[in-house]
Amino acid sequence: MGKGILLEIHKMDNTADQVKFIRRLTGLSQIAFGKKYNIPRRTLQNWESEEGNPPQYIVDFMARVVDDDLNEDSEEHAVRRKK
């Protein structure tokens, strides 16, 4: 995917939608996402409800990290299927 997630989120109007989109790509709840990426649940709630806005560079970094994780997971799954 690489820049695909970044391109998608930059089409969105606000960071709340961007953060929700990134988290939902993982299929994780706010609690599980927060634990995995070391982000307090309340912080995610604030970001997703527009009560607080992370800087764009934080959202971009989240997109890159999640993208890497998703690519890594799909590669591991492909390797397991070949065995």
N, C-alpha and C positions, 0 to 999 in steps of 0.2 A: 504494500500500500504506500508506504513512504510519505510522500507529500499529499496523498489523497485526503487524509483526515484534515490536514492543515487547510487544504483548499476548500473542503466542505465547511469547516467551522468559520472561515473568513467570509463566507457568504451569509452568515447569520447576523442578525441585527444586534445581539447583545451577548455578553459573556455568560449570562445565566443559561441561555440556550446552548451555547458552546460547551459548557461544563456538563450539562445534562446529556448532550449528544455523546460526548467522550465517555462518560460513565456508562451510558446505556449500551455502547458498543461492547463493553466488557461483560454485560449481562449481570453485573453485580449490583446489590443494593447499596445505598449510601453507606451503611455500616461496614459492609464487606469491602467496598471500594476504599473507604477511609483506612481500614486496617491494612489492606494490601499496599497502599501507597502512602501510608503514614500521614493522612490528612484527617484532622478531627472531624467527627460526624457533624458537629454544629457548624463548622466552617463550610462543609459541603452544602448543608441545608441553607445557610445564608447565601452562598454563591448561586445556588439553583433557584432561590426565591427572590433574587435581586436585592436582598437586604445588604449585601456586601458584594463588591466586585473585585476579583483578583486582577492584577495587572495582566495585560495581554501576553507578556512574555511567559508568565506562569501557565496560562491556558495553553499556549503553544508548546511549552515544555511537557505538560501533561499529555497533550496529543502525541508528541513524539515517543514518550515513554510507553503509553498504551499501545501505540502502533507497533513498537518494537516487541512488546509482550505478545500481542496478537499474532504477529508474524512468527515469533519463536514457538508459540503454542501450535500454530498450524504446521510448522516444519516438523515439530516433534510428533504430531499426529500422523503426518505423511510417512515418517520413518517407521513408526509402529505398524502402520498398515502394510508396509513392504515386507516386514519380517514374517 
